Amino acid sequence: MKNTKVGLIDDHQLINDALAAMVNGFEGYTVVLQAFNGEDMIAKLKTHEEEPDIILLDVNMPLMNGFETAAWLTANKPLINLLALSMNDDDISLIKMMRSGCKGYLLKESSNNELKKALDEVMTKGYYYNEFVTGKLIHTLNRNDDALLAPARLNEKETEFLKMACTEMTYKDIAAKMFVSERTIDGYRDSLFDKLHIKTRVGLVLYAIKQGIVQL
């Protein structure tokens, strides 16, 4: 079994250490890096030998908060998966973190089992949507959002990819289904990100539902 390397960003020492102990207890996961805010993480990434495969990221932190940190990591370290872990249960925090590049959003009151499941699914599927996240996304869809309402011209392949991106298939699965390479799938995804001014798969799903391309 491949050992997945984990990074932690939380400004509370006790929570940071407790998370490290918990994650190190999961089979197949090892904490290789701990930081207390975004600036601290960036500094450590520049000198650390082992780069995390996934980072658990708090929202409220001094100096460089979760939104800023997620945006920086998405732009500069796109191969690192991001999973938000926060006390905040409001719509704005969730949507902003997802749009900044997070593949899932967990509350700190979540159980050990849910954290393990979230880590597993982000690493295998590329995202993790629990009932909390799904409920917040549906609530957001019920509000007016000019960015999501703006139409865009998509070609046939982009539309086909978008529909599949709204399922539980991984990008590798989609490539096999469309009989193209994974690199081509990356091209479709990046093209949609650019056209729709979206940064994450969650954003693609929201757009597809809002435009009636897929149905809930």
C-alpha positions in Angstrom: 0.0 0.0 0.0 1.3 3.4 -1.0 2.1 5.6 2.0 0.3 9.0 1.7 2.2 12.0 3.0 0.1 14.5 4.9 0.7 18.1 5.8 -1.2 20.0 8.6 -1.9 23.7 8.8 -3.6 24.9 12.0 -2.6 27.8 14.3 -3.5 25.9 17.5 -0.6 23.8 18.8 -2.8 21.3 20.6 -5.1 20.8 17.6 -2.1 20.5 15.3 -0.5 17.8 17.5 -3.8 16.0 18.1 -4.4 15.8 14.3 -0.9 14.6 13.8 -1.4 11.8 16.3 -4.7 10.9 14.7 -3.5 10.8 11.1 -0.4 8.9 12.0 -2.7 6.3 13.5 -4.4 5.8 10.1 -3.1 2.9 8.0 -1.3 4.2 5.0 -0.9 7.9 6.2 2.1 9.7 7.7 2.3 13.3 8.7 5.4 14.8 7.2 4.9 18.5 7.7 3.2 20.7 10.3 2.7 24.5 10.1 0.7 27.1 12.0 -0.4 29.4 9.1 0.1 29.8 5.4 3.3 31.8 5.6 4.8 29.1 7.9 3.8 26.4 5.5 5.2 28.1 2.4 8.5 28.6 4.2 8.7 25.0 5.3 7.7 23.7 1.8 10.7 25.5 0.4 13.2 23.7 2.6 11.4 20.4 3.4 12.5 17.3 1.6 9.1 15.5 1.6 6.3 17.3 0.0 2.8 16.3 1.2 0.3 14.5 -1.1 -2.5 16.1 0.8 -2.8 19.0 3.3 -5.4 19.5 6.0 -6.0 23.2 6.1 -7.7 25.4 8.7 -9.7 28.4 7.7 -9.1 31.0 10.4 -5.4 31.7 10.9 -3.2 34.7 11.5 -0.8 36.2 8.9 -2.2 34.1 6.0 -5.6 32.6 6.4 -7.0 29.4 4.9 -8.5 31.1 1.8 -5.2 32.8 0.9 -3.2 29.7 1.7 -5.5 27.5 -0.4 -5.3 29.9 -3.4 -1.4 30.0 -3.1 -1.1 26.2 -2.9 -3.5 25.7 -5.8 -1.5 28.1 -8.0 2.0 27.1 -6.9 1.6 23.4 -5.8 -1.3 22.1 -7.9 -0.3 18.4 -7.3 -1.0 18.8 -3.5 -4.6 17.9 -2.6 -6.3 20.2 -0.1 -8.9 19.3 2.5 -10.4 22.1 4.6 -10.9 21.3 8.3 -12.6 24.1 10.2 -14.9 25.2 13.0 -16.8 27.4 10.5 -20.1 25.9 9.3 -21.3 28.9 7.2 -21.9 28.9 3.5 -19.4 31.6 2.6 -16.4 29.9 4.2 -17.2 26.6 2.6 -17.8 28.0 -0.9 -14.7 30.3 -0.7 -12.5 27.4 0.4 -13.8 25.1 -2.4 -13.4 27.8 -5.0 -9.8 28.4 -3.7 -8.9 24.8 -4.5 -10.0 22.6 -1.6 -11.3 19.1 -2.6 -13.5 18.8 0.5 -14.6 20.5 3.7 -14.8 18.9 7.1 -15.9 20.4 10.4 -13.5 19.9 13.3 -16.3 18.1 15.2 -16.2 15.3 12.6 -15.3 11.7 13.8 -12.0 9.9 13.2 -13.8 7.6 10.8 -15.1 10.5 8.7 -11.7 12.2 8.6 -10.2 8.9 7.4 -12.9 8.5 4.8 -12.4 12.1 3.6 -8.6 11.5 3.2 -9.2 8.2 1.3 -11.8 9.7 -1.1 -9.8 12.9 -1.8 -6.8 10.7 -2.7 -8.7 8.2 -4.8 -11.6 10.2 -6.3 -10.2 13.7 -6.2 -12.9 15.1 -3.9 -15.0 14.4 -0.8 -18.6 15.6 -0.5 -20.4 14.7 2.7 -24.0 15.6 3.6 -22.9 18.9 5.1 -21.1 20.0 2.0 -23.9 18.8 -0.3 -26.5 20.7 1.7 -24.5 23.9 1.6 -24.0 23.6 -2.1 -27.7 23.1 -2.8 -28.5 26.1 -0.6 -26.0 28.2 -2.6 -27.6 27.0 -5.8 -30.9 28.3 -4.6 -29.5 31.8 -4.3 -28.8 34.2 -7.2 -25.1 33.9 -8.3 -24.3 36.0 -11.3 -21.0 34.2 -11.9 -22.7 30.9 -12.1 -25.6 32.2 -14.3 -23.2 33.6 -16.9 -23.4 31.4 -20.0 -20.3 30.1 -21.8 -19.8 28.4 -25.2 -18.6 24.8 -24.6 -17.6 22.5 -27.4 -19.0 18.9 -27.6 -16.0 17.3 -25.9 -15.9 19.9 -23.1 -19.7 19.3 -22.4 -19.2 15.5 -22.4 -16.3 15.9 -20.0 -18.3 18.3 -17.8 -21.2 15.9 -17.4 -18.8 13.1 -16.4 -17.0 15.4 -14.0 -20.3 15.7 -12.1 -20.3 12.0 -11.3 -18.1 10.0 -8.9 -15.7 9.0 -11.7 -12.1 10.0 -11.2 -10.3 11.9 -14.0 -8.6 8.6 -14.9 -12.0 6.9 -15.2 -13.3 9.8 -17.4 -10.2 9.5 -19.7 -10.9 5.8 -20.2 -14.6 6.4 -20.8 -13.9 9.1 -23.4 -11.1 7.0 -25.0 -8.5 9.8 -24.6 -5.4 10.2 -22.5 -5.3 11.6 -19.0 -3.4 14.6 -20.4 -6.2 15.3 -22.8 -8.7 15.2 -19.9 -6.4 17.7 -18.0 -6.7 19.9 -21.1 -10.5 19.8 -21.1 -10.6 20.6 -17.3 -8.2 23.5 -17.6 -10.1 24.9 -20.6 -13.3 24.9 -18.6 -11.6 26.4 -15.6 -10.4 29.2 -17.9 -13.7 29.7 -19.8 -15.9 29.6 -16.7 -13.5 31.4 -14.3 -13.6 28.4 -12.0 -10.8 26.8 -10.0 -12.2 23.5 -8.7 -14.3 20.5 -9.6 -16.9 21.7 -7.2 -17.2 24.9 -9.2 -17.7 22.8 -12.4 -20.5 20.9 -10.7 -22.2 24.1 -9.5 -22.0 25.5 -13.0 -23.4 22.4 -14.7 -26.4 22.2 -12.3 -27.1 25.9 -12.6 -27.0 25.8 -16.4 -29.2 22.6 -16.6 -26.4 20.5 -18.1 -26.9 17.9 -15.3 -29.8 17.4 -12.9 -29.7 16.9 -9.2 
